[in-house]
Amino acid sequence: MQTETVLNRCVICEKLNADGLEIMGKWICVSCETDMVKRNVDDVQYWYYVMKLRQLLNQS
């Protein structure tokens, strides 16, 4: 019996990936999750993630 790999589209990078987490019905890939948690608030990329997560909250 074969196991099917399900690919989900990340709401941050929009790439298809099988590994990650679901938040409020939306998918965040493990790559974005890992990068997000190691960013400092002084980093521009941190605020990009904040903006994307706020958009996710507003869609609910």
PDB file of N, H, CA, C and O in Angstrom:
ATOM      1  N   MET A   1       0.837  -1.181   0.000  1.00  0.00           N
ATOM      2  CA  MET A   1       0.000   0.000   0.000  1.00  0.00           C
ATOM      3  C   MET A   1       0.884   1.249   0.000  1.00  0.00           C
ATOM      4  O   MET A   1       1.811   1.356   0.803  1.00  0.00           O
ATOM      5  N   GLN A   2       0.597   2.190  -0.899  1.00  0.00           N
ATOM      6  H   GLN A   2      -0.156   2.103  -1.551  1.00  0.00           H
ATOM      7  CA  GLN A   2       1.377   3.412  -1.024  1.00  0.00           C
ATOM      8  C   GLN A   2       0.746   4.537  -0.213  1.00  0.00           C
ATOM      9  O   GLN A   2      -0.476   4.679  -0.170  1.00  0.00           O
ATOM     10  N   THR A   3       1.589   5.327   0.422  1.00  0.00           N
ATOM     11  H   THR A   3       2.582   5.212   0.387  1.00  0.00           H
ATOM     12  CA  THR A   3       1.113   6.492   1.153  1.00  0.00           C
ATOM     13  C   THR A   3       1.232   7.710   0.253  1.00  0.00           C
ATOM     14  O   THR A   3       2.280   7.949  -0.346  1.00  0.00           O
ATOM     15  N   GLU A   4       0.155   8.476   0.161  1.00  0.00           N
ATOM     16  H   GLU A   4      -0.697   8.282   0.648  1.00  0.00           H
ATOM     17  CA  GLU A   4       0.154   9.673  -0.664  1.00  0.00           C
ATOM     18  C   GLU A   4       0.699  10.849   0.131  1.00  0.00           C
ATOM     19  O   GLU A   4       0.320  11.053   1.285  1.00  0.00           O
ATOM     20  N   THR A   5       1.582  11.618  -0.479  1.00  0.00           N
ATOM     21  H   THR A   5       1.889  11.452  -1.416  1.00  0.00           H
ATOM     22  CA  THR A   5       2.094  12.825   0.149  1.00  0.00           C
ATOM     23  C   THR A   5       1.210  13.991  -0.266  1.00  0.00           C
ATOM     24  O   THR A   5       1.014  14.239  -1.456  1.00  0.00           O
ATOM     25  N   VAL A   6       0.683  14.697   0.711  1.00  0.00           N
ATOM     26  H   VAL A   6       0.842  14.495   1.678  1.00  0.00           H
ATOM     27  CA  VAL A   6      -0.176  15.844   0.441  1.00  0.00           C
ATOM     28  C   VAL A   6       0.683  17.101   0.478  1.00  0.00           C
ATOM     29  O   VAL A   6       1.398  17.351   1.448  1.00  0.00           O
ATOM     30  N   LEU A   7       0.602  17.886  -0.592  1.00  0.00           N
ATOM     31  H   LEU A   7       0.022  17.682  -1.380  1.00  0.00           H
ATOM     32  CA  LEU A   7       1.334  19.141  -0.653  1.00  0.00           C
ATOM     33  C   LEU A   7       0.372  20.285  -0.376  1.00  0.00           C
ATOM     34  O   LEU A   7      -0.733  20.325  -0.917  1.00  0.00           O
ATOM     35  N   ASN A   8       0.789  21.194   0.452  1.00  0.00           N
ATOM     36  H   ASN A   8       1.686  21.162   0.891  1.00  0.00           H
ATOM     37  CA  ASN A   8      -0.007  22.368   0.788  1.00  0.00           C
ATOM     38  C   ASN A   8       0.745  23.614   0.346  1.00  0.00           C
ATOM     39  O   ASN A   8       1.976  23.624   0.317  1.00  0.00           O
ATOM     40  N   ARG A   9       0.001  24.669   0.001  1.00  0.00           N
ATOM     41  H   ARG A   9      -0.999  24.660   0.025  1.00  0.00           H
ATOM     42  CA  ARG A   9       0.627  25.923  -0.415  1.00  0.00           C
ATOM     43  C   ARG A   9       0.803  26.828   0.806  1.00  0.00           C
ATOM     44  O   ARG A   9      -0.156  27.142   1.512  1.00  0.00           O
ATOM     45  N   CYS A  10       2.033  27.231   1.033  1.00  0.00           N
ATOM     46  H   CYS A  10       2.812  26.976   0.461  1.00  0.00           H
ATOM     47  CA  CYS A  10       2.373  28.102   2.162  1.00  0.00           C
ATOM     48  C   CYS A  10       1.798  29.510   1.931  1.00  0.00           C
ATOM     49  O   CYS A  10       1.931  30.064   0.840  1.00  0.00           O
ATOM     50  N   VAL A  11       1.160  30.082   2.959  1.00  0.00           N
ATOM     51  H   VAL A  11       1.051  29.631   3.845  1.00  0.00           H
ATOM     52  CA  VAL A  11       0.595  31.427   2.835  1.00  0.00           C
ATOM     53  C   VAL A  11       1.670  32.513   2.881  1.00  0.00           C
ATOM     54  O   VAL A  11       1.391  33.670   2.566  1.00  0.00           O
ATOM     55  N   ILE A  12       2.879  32.156   3.265  1.00  0.00           N
ATOM     56  H   ILE A  12       3.106  31.216   3.520  1.00  0.00           H
ATOM     57  CA  ILE A  12       3.975  33.124   3.324  1.00  0.00           C
ATOM     58  C   ILE A  12       4.746  33.147   2.003  1.00  0.00           C
ATOM     59  O   ILE A  12       4.802  34.180   1.336  1.00  0.00           O
ATOM     60  N   CYS A  13       5.337  32.016   1.626  1.00  0.00           N
ATOM     61  H   CYS A  13       5.291  31.177   2.167  1.00  0.00           H
ATOM     62  CA  CYS A  13       6.189  31.960   0.423  1.00  0.00           C
ATOM     63  C   CYS A  13       5.437  31.456  -0.813  1.00  0.00           C
ATOM     64  O   CYS A  13       5.945  31.558  -1.929  1.00  0.00           O
ATOM     65  N   GLU A  14       4.235  30.917  -0.620  1.00  0.00           N
ATOM     66  H   GLU A  14       3.822  30.834   0.287  1.00  0.00           H
ATOM     67  CA  GLU A  14       3.367  30.406  -1.686  1.00  0.00           C
ATOM     68  C   GLU A  14       3.921  29.184  -2.409  1.00  0.00           C
ATOM     69  O   GLU A  14       3.453  28.846  -3.496  1.00  0.00           O
ATOM     70  N   LYS A  15       4.909  28.522  -1.822  1.00  0.00           N
ATOM     71  H   LYS A  15       5.290  28.797  -0.939  1.00  0.00           H
ATOM     72  CA  LYS A  15       5.451  27.292  -2.405  1.00  0.00           C
ATOM     73  C   LYS A  15       4.678  26.091  -1.879  1.00  0.00           C
ATOM     74  O   LYS A  15       4.107  26.130  -0.790  1.00  0.00           O
ATOM     75  N   LEU A  16       4.670  25.019  -2.678  1.00  0.00           N
ATOM     76  H   LEU A  16       5.134  24.988  -3.564  1.00  0.00           H
ATOM     77  CA  LEU A  16       4.047  23.771  -2.248  1.00  0.00           C
ATOM     78  C   LEU A  16       5.028  23.001  -1.384  1.00  0.00           C
ATOM     79  O   LEU A  16       6.208  22.887  -1.716  1.00  0.00           O
ATOM     80  N   ASN A  17       4.531  22.471  -0.266  1.00  0.00           N
ATOM     81  H   ASN A  17       3.572  22.563   0.003  1.00  0.00           H
ATOM     82  CA  ASN A  17       5.396  21.761   0.661  1.00  0.00           C
ATOM     83  C   ASN A  17       4.566  20.779   1.470  1.00  0.00           C
ATOM     84  O   ASN A  17       3.396  21.032   1.756  1.00  0.00           O
ATOM     85  N   ALA A  18       5.168  19.670   1.835  1.00  0.00           N
ATOM     86  H   ALA A  18       6.119  19.464   1.603  1.00  0.00           H
ATOM     87  CA  ALA A  18       4.473  18.653   2.630  1.00  0.00           C
ATOM     88  C   ALA A  18       4.694  18.845   4.123  1.00  0.00           C
ATOM     89  O   ALA A  18       3.927  18.325   4.935  1.00  0.00           O
ATOM     90  N   ASP A  19       5.739  19.590   4.497  1.00  0.00           N
ATOM     91  H   ASP A  19       6.362  20.012   3.838  1.00  0.00           H
ATOM     92  CA  ASP A  19       6.071  19.765   5.911  1.00  0.00           C
ATOM     93  C   ASP A  19       5.730  21.177   6.366  1.00  0.00           C
ATOM     94  O   ASP A  19       6.057  22.153   5.691  1.00  0.00           O
ATOM     95  N   GLY A  20       5.077  21.278   7.503  1.00  0.00           N
ATOM     96  H   GLY A  20       4.811  20.485   8.052  1.00  0.00           H
ATOM     97  CA  GLY A  20       4.728  22.581   8.040  1.00  0.00           C
ATOM     98  C   GLY A  20       3.640  22.472   9.077  1.00  0.00           C
ATOM     99  O   GLY A  20       3.415  21.410   9.658  1.00  0.00           O
ATOM    100  N   LEU A  21       2.960  23.593   9.303  1.00  0.00           N
ATOM    101  H   LEU A  21       3.142  24.456   8.831  1.00  0.00           H
ATOM    102  CA  LEU A  21       1.890  23.591  10.287  1.00  0.00           C
ATOM    103  C   LEU A  21       0.692  24.372   9.776  1.00  0.00           C
ATOM    104  O   LEU A  21       0.806  25.253   8.924  1.00  0.00           O
ATOM    105  N   GLU A  22      -0.449  24.019  10.323  1.00  0.00           N
ATOM    106  H   GLU A  22      -0.542  23.304  11.015  1.00  0.00           H
ATOM    107  CA  GLU A  22      -1.689  24.672   9.932  1.00  0.00           C
ATOM    108  C   GLU A  22      -2.114  25.608  11.055  1.00  0.00           C
ATOM    109  O   GLU A  22      -2.209  25.208  12.215  1.00  0.00           O
ATOM    110  N   ILE A  23      -2.367  26.862  10.688  1.00  0.00           N
ATOM    111  H   ILE A  23      -2.289  27.187   9.745  1.00  0.00           H
ATOM    112  CA  ILE A  23      -2.844  27.854  11.647  1.00  0.00           C
ATOM    113  C   ILE A  23      -4.118  28.461  11.082  1.00  0.00           C
ATOM    114  O   ILE A  23      -4.120  29.032   9.992  1.00  0.00           O
ATOM    115  N   MET A  24      -5.190  28.331  11.831  1.00  0.00           N
ATOM    116  H   MET A  24      -5.189  27.867  12.717  1.00  0.00           H
ATOM    117  CA  MET A  24      -6.484  28.874  11.427  1.00  0.00           C
ATOM    118  C   MET A  24      -6.867  28.430  10.018  1.00  0.00           C
ATOM    119  O   MET A  24      -7.423  29.206   9.241  1.00  0.00           O
ATOM    120  N   GLY A  25      -6.566  27.187   9.703  1.00  0.00           N
ATOM    121  H   GLY A  25      -6.114  26.557  10.334  1.00  0.00           H
ATOM    122  CA  GLY A  25      -6.927  26.630   8.406  1.00  0.00           C
ATOM    123  C   GLY A  25      -5.985  27.003   7.272  1.00  0.00           C
ATOM    124  O   GLY A  25      -6.235  26.646   6.120  1.00  0.00           O
ATOM    125  N   LYS A  26      -4.913  27.711   7.578  1.00  0.00           N
ATOM    126  H   LYS A  26      -4.711  28.001   8.513  1.00  0.00           H
ATOM    127  CA  LYS A  26      -3.927  28.123   6.568  1.00  0.00           C
ATOM    128  C   LYS A  26      -2.611  27.418   6.855  1.00  0.00           C
ATOM    129  O   LYS A  26      -2.308  27.105   8.007  1.00  0.00           O
ATOM    130  N   TRP A  27      -1.835  27.170   5.817  1.00  0.00           N
ATOM    131  H   TRP A  27      -2.082  27.424   4.882  1.00  0.00           H
ATOM    132  CA  TRP A  27      -0.608  26.392   5.890  1.00  0.00           C
ATOM    133  C   TRP A  27       0.623  27.292   5.900  1.00  0.00           C
ATOM    134  O   TRP A  27       0.727  28.216   5.094  1.00  0.00           O
ATOM    135  N   ILE A  28       1.560  27.022   6.817  1.00  0.00           N
ATOM    136  H   ILE A  28       1.475  26.271   7.472  1.00  0.00           H
ATOM    137  CA  ILE A  28       2.865  27.690   6.844  1.00  0.00           C
ATOM    138  C   ILE A  28       3.921  26.603   6.772  1.00  0.00           C
ATOM    139  O   ILE A  28       3.954  25.710   7.619  1.00  0.00           O
ATOM    140  N   CYS A  29       4.787  26.670   5.761  1.00  0.00           N
ATOM    141  H   CYS A  29       4.760  27.395   5.073  1.00  0.00           H
ATOM    142  CA  CYS A  29       5.794  25.628   5.582  1.00  0.00           C
ATOM    143  C   CYS A  29       6.854  25.713   6.675  1.00  0.00           C
ATOM    144  O   CYS A  29       7.043  26.755   7.302  1.00  0.00           O
ATOM    145  N   VAL A  30       7.532  24.608   6.885  1.00  0.00           N
ATOM    146  H   VAL A  30       7.379  23.761   6.375  1.00  0.00           H
ATOM    147  CA  VAL A  30       8.536  24.523   7.943  1.00  0.00           C
ATOM    148  C   VAL A  30       9.694  25.491   7.682  1.00  0.00           C
ATOM    149  O   VAL A  30      10.310  25.983   8.628  1.00  0.00           O
ATOM    150  N   SER A  31       9.990  25.765   6.435  1.00  0.00           N
ATOM    151  H   SER A  31       9.490  25.366   5.667  1.00  0.00           H
ATOM    152  CA  SER A  31      11.065  26.694   6.099  1.00  0.00           C
ATOM    153  C   SER A  31      10.722  28.116   6.564  1.00  0.00           C
ATOM    154  O   SER A  31      11.553  28.789   7.174  1.00  0.00           O
ATOM    155  N   CYS A  32       9.504  28.565   6.274  1.00  0.00           N
ATOM    156  H   CYS A  32       8.829  28.019   5.778  1.00  0.00           H
ATOM    157  CA  CYS A  32       9.075  29.900   6.705  1.00  0.00           C
ATOM    158  C   CYS A  32       8.936  29.961   8.223  1.00  0.00           C
ATOM    159  O   CYS A  32       9.315  30.953   8.846  1.00  0.00           O
ATOM    160  N   GLU A  33       8.402  28.918   8.805  1.00  0.00           N
ATOM    161  H   GLU A  33       8.094  28.113   8.299  1.00  0.00           H
ATOM    162  CA  GLU A  33       8.252  28.861  10.261  1.00  0.00           C
ATOM    163  C   GLU A  33       9.612  28.997  10.947  1.00  0.00           C
ATOM    164  O   GLU A  33       9.763  29.778  11.886  1.00  0.00           O
ATOM    165  N   THR A  34      10.591  28.242  10.478  1.00  0.00           N
ATOM    166  H   THR A  34      10.469  27.607   9.715  1.00  0.00           H
ATOM    167  CA  THR A  34      11.934  28.268  11.061  1.00  0.00           C
ATOM    168  C   THR A  34      12.568  29.643  10.910  1.00  0.00           C
ATOM    169  O   THR A  34      13.166  30.167  11.850  1.00  0.00           O
ATOM    170  N   ASP A  35      12.436  30.226   9.720  1.00  0.00           N
ATOM    171  H   ASP A  35      11.951  29.801   8.956  1.00  0.00           H
ATOM    172  CA  ASP A  35      13.013  31.543   9.466  1.00  0.00           C
ATOM    173  C   ASP A  35      12.324  32.614  10.316  1.00  0.00           C
ATOM    174  O   ASP A  35      12.969  33.528  10.831  1.00  0.00           O
ATOM    175  N   MET A  36      11.015  32.485  10.451  1.00  0.00           N
ATOM    176  H   MET A  36      10.491  31.743  10.033  1.00  0.00           H
ATOM    177  CA  MET A  36      10.227  33.460  11.195  1.00  0.00           C
ATOM    178  C   MET A  36      10.646  33.537  12.666  1.00  0.00           C
ATOM    179  O   MET A  36      10.802  34.630  13.209  1.00  0.00           O
ATOM    180  N   VAL A  37      10.825  32.403  13.297  1.00  0.00           N
ATOM    181  H   VAL A  37      10.698  31.515  12.856  1.00  0.00           H
ATOM    182  CA  VAL A  37      11.115  32.400  14.737  1.00  0.00           C
ATOM    183  C   VAL A  37      12.547  32.814  15.069  1.00  0.00           C
ATOM    184  O   VAL A  37      12.835  33.156  16.215  1.00  0.00           O
ATOM    185  N   LYS A  38      13.439  32.789  14.094  1.00  0.00           N
ATOM    186  H   LYS A  38      13.204  32.511  13.162  1.00  0.00           H
ATOM    187  CA  LYS A  38      14.814  33.198  14.395  1.00  0.00           C
ATOM    188  C   LYS A  38      15.095  34.660  14.041  1.00  0.00           C
ATOM    189  O   LYS A  38      16.201  35.150  14.272  1.00  0.00           O
ATOM    190  N   ARG A  39      14.110  35.355  13.487  1.00  0.00           N
ATOM    191  H   ARG A  39      13.211  34.957  13.299  1.00  0.00           H
ATOM    192  CA  ARG A  39      14.281  36.770  13.128  1.00  0.00           C
ATOM    193  C   ARG A  39      14.202  37.672  14.352  1.00  0.00           C
ATOM    194  O   ARG A  39      13.483  37.389  15.311  1.00  0.00           O
ATOM    195  N   ASN A  40      14.953  38.757  14.297  1.00  0.00           N
ATOM    196  H   ASN A  40      15.537  38.987  13.518  1.00  0.00           H
ATOM    197  CA  ASN A  40      14.938  39.782  15.323  1.00  0.00           C
ATOM    198  C   ASN A  40      13.934  40.854  14.903  1.00  0.00           C
ATOM    199  O   ASN A  40      13.733  41.063  13.707  1.00  0.00           O
ATOM    200  N   VAL A  41      13.305  41.532  15.851  1.00  0.00           N
ATOM    201  H   VAL A  41      13.469  41.361  16.823  1.00  0.00           H
ATOM    202  CA  VAL A  41      12.312  42.560  15.512  1.00  0.00           C
ATOM    203  C   VAL A  41      12.916  43.738  14.753  1.00  0.00           C
ATOM    204  O   VAL A  41      12.179  44.520  14.152  1.00  0.00           O
ATOM    205  N   ASP A  42      14.223  43.879  14.768  1.00  0.00           N
ATOM    206  H   ASP A  42      14.821  43.244  15.257  1.00  0.00           H
ATOM    207  CA  ASP A  42      14.889  44.938  14.013  1.00  0.00           C
ATOM    208  C   ASP A  42      15.068  44.573  12.542  1.00  0.00           C
ATOM    209  O   ASP A  42      15.457  45.417  11.735  1.00  0.00           O
ATOM    210  N   ASP A  43      14.790  43.346  12.200  1.00  0.00           N
ATOM    211  H   ASP A  43      14.473  42.661  12.856  1.00  0.00           H
ATOM    212  CA  ASP A  43      14.979  42.835  10.845  1.00  0.00           C
ATOM    213  C   ASP A  43      13.743  43.140   9.991  1.00  0.00           C
ATOM    214  O   ASP A  43      12.615  42.903  10.424  1.00  0.00           O
ATOM    215  N   VAL A  44      13.951  43.652   8.807  1.00  0.00           N
ATOM    216  H   VAL A  44      14.867  43.844   8.455  1.00  0.00           H
ATOM    217  CA  VAL A  44      12.853  43.964   7.884  1.00  0.00           C
ATOM    218  C   VAL A  44      12.035  42.717   7.568  1.00  0.00           C
ATOM    219  O   VAL A  44      10.812  42.791   7.452  1.00  0.00           O
ATOM    220  N   GLN A  45      12.691  41.591   7.430  1.00  0.00           N
ATOM    221  H   GLN A  45      13.684  41.530   7.524  1.00  0.00           H
ATOM    222  CA  GLN A  45      12.000  40.332   7.116  1.00  0.00           C
ATOM    223  C   GLN A  45      11.026  39.948   8.231  1.00  0.00           C
ATOM    224  O   GLN A  45       9.984  39.352   7.957  1.00  0.00           O
ATOM    225  N   TYR A  46      11.347  40.277   9.466  1.00  0.00           N
ATOM    226  H   TYR A  46      12.193  40.761   9.688  1.00  0.00           H
ATOM    227  CA  TYR A  46      10.441  40.018  10.596  1.00  0.00           C
ATOM    228  C   TYR A  46       9.103  40.707  10.354  1.00  0.00           C
ATOM    229  O   TYR A  46       8.045  40.108  10.549  1.00  0.00           O
ATOM    230  N   TRP A  47       9.152  41.958   9.933  1.00  0.00           N
ATOM    231  H   TRP A  47      10.011  42.445   9.774  1.00  0.00           H
ATOM    232  CA  TRP A  47       7.924  42.726   9.717  1.00  0.00           C
ATOM    233  C   TRP A  47       7.149  42.229   8.504  1.00  0.00           C
ATOM    234  O   TRP A  47       5.927  42.367   8.448  1.00  0.00           O
ATOM    235  N   TYR A  48       7.841  41.659   7.546  1.00  0.00           N
ATOM    236  H   TYR A  48       8.834  41.546   7.591  1.00  0.00           H
ATOM    237  CA  TYR A  48       7.162  41.013   6.421  1.00  0.00           C
ATOM    238  C   TYR A  48       6.307  39.852   6.943  1.00  0.00           C
ATOM    239  O   TYR A  48       5.150  39.702   6.549  1.00  0.00           O
ATOM    240  N   TYR A  49       6.878  39.041   7.822  1.00  0.00           N
ATOM    241  H   TYR A  49       7.818  39.162   8.142  1.00  0.00           H
ATOM    242  CA  TYR A  49       6.138  37.923   8.410  1.00  0.00           C
ATOM    243  C   TYR A  49       4.953  38.420   9.240  1.00  0.00           C
ATOM    244  O   TYR A  49       3.868  37.841   9.185  1.00  0.00           O
ATOM    245  N   VAL A  50       5.159  39.483  10.002  1.00  0.00           N
ATOM    246  H   VAL A  50       6.040  39.953  10.047  1.00  0.00           H
ATOM    247  CA  VAL A  50       4.072  40.058  10.799  1.00  0.00           C
ATOM    248  C   VAL A  50       2.929  40.487   9.884  1.00  0.00           C
ATOM    249  O   VAL A  50       1.763  40.214  10.172  1.00  0.00           O
ATOM    250  N   MET A  51       3.264  41.160   8.780  1.00  0.00           N
ATOM    251  H   MET A  51       4.211  41.382   8.547  1.00  0.00           H
ATOM    252  CA  MET A  51       2.250  41.613   7.828  1.00  0.00           C
ATOM    253  C   MET A  51       1.470  40.427   7.256  1.00  0.00           C
ATOM    254  O   MET A  51       0.242  40.472   7.182  1.00  0.00           O
ATOM    255  N   LYS A  52       2.175  39.371   6.854  1.00  0.00           N
ATOM    256  H   LYS A  52       3.173  39.335   6.914  1.00  0.00           H
ATOM    257  CA  LYS A  52       1.523  38.189   6.288  1.00  0.00           C
ATOM    258  C   LYS A  52       0.614  37.520   7.317  1.00  0.00           C
ATOM    259  O   LYS A  52      -0.485  37.082   6.975  1.00  0.00           O
ATOM    260  N   LEU A  53       1.055  37.436   8.563  1.00  0.00           N
ATOM    261  H   LEU A  53       1.947  37.792   8.840  1.00  0.00           H
ATOM    262  CA  LEU A  53       0.235  36.826   9.611  1.00  0.00           C
ATOM    263  C   LEU A  53      -0.988  37.678   9.936  1.00  0.00           C
ATOM    264  O   LEU A  53      -2.053  37.139  10.237  1.00  0.00           O
ATOM    265  N   ARG A  54      -0.848  38.989   9.881  1.00  0.00           N
ATOM    266  H   ARG A  54       0.018  39.427   9.637  1.00  0.00           H
ATOM    267  CA  ARG A  54      -2.007  39.872  10.089  1.00  0.00           C
ATOM    268  C   ARG A  54      -3.032  39.673   8.979  1.00  0.00           C
ATOM    269  O   ARG A  54      -4.235  39.655   9.239  1.00  0.00           O
ATOM    270  N   GLN A  55      -2.560  39.524   7.746  1.00  0.00           N
ATOM    271  H   GLN A  55      -1.583  39.539   7.535  1.00  0.00           H
ATOM    272  CA  GLN A  55      -3.470  39.257   6.629  1.00  0.00           C
ATOM    273  C   GLN A  55      -4.226  37.956   6.870  1.00  0.00           C
ATOM    274  O   GLN A  55      -5.422  37.863   6.592  1.00  0.00           O
ATOM    275  N   LEU A  56      -3.526  36.963   7.385  1.00  0.00           N
ATOM    276  H   LEU A  56      -2.555  37.039   7.611  1.00  0.00           H
ATOM    277  CA  LEU A  56      -4.141  35.678   7.697  1.00  0.00           C
ATOM    278  C   LEU A  56      -5.247  35.860   8.745  1.00  0.00           C
ATOM    279  O   LEU A  56      -6.325  35.281   8.612  1.00  0.00           O
ATOM    280  N   LEU A  57      -4.985  36.654   9.774  1.00  0.00           N
ATOM    281  H   LEU A  57      -4.109  37.124   9.882  1.00  0.00           H
ATOM    282  CA  LEU A  57      -5.979  36.915  10.818  1.00  0.00           C
ATOM    283  C   LEU A  57      -7.187  37.663  10.267  1.00  0.00           C
ATOM    284  O   LEU A  57      -8.321  37.380  10.653  1.00  0.00           O
ATOM    285  N   ASN A  58      -6.952  38.610   9.373  1.00  0.00           N
ATOM    286  H   ASN A  58      -6.031  38.840   9.060  1.00  0.00           H
ATOM    287  CA  ASN A  58      -8.040  39.406   8.807  1.00  0.00           C
ATOM    288  C   ASN A  58      -8.925  38.604   7.858  1.00  0.00           C
ATOM    289  O   ASN A  58     -10.074  38.979   7.626  1.00  0.00           O
ATOM    290  N   GLN A  59      -8.413  37.519   7.314  1.00  0.00           N
ATOM    291  H   GLN A  59      -7.480  37.215   7.503  1.00  0.00           H
ATOM    292  CA  GLN A  59      -9.193  36.671   6.412  1.00  0.00           C
ATOM    293  C   GLN A  59     -10.183  35.802   7.171  1.00  0.00           C
ATOM    294  O   GLN A  59     -11.118  35.263   6.578  1.00  0.00           O
ATOM    295  N   SER A  60      -9.990  35.663   8.456  1.00  0.00           N
ATOM    296  H   SER A  60      -9.231  36.101   8.937  1.00  0.00           H
ATOM    297  CA  SER A  60     -10.849  34.771   9.258  1.00  0.00           C
ATOM    298  C   SER A  60     -12.168  35.414   9.590  1.00  0.00           C
ATOM    299  O   SER A  60     -13.003  34.802  10.256  1.00  0.00           O
TER     300      SER A  60
END
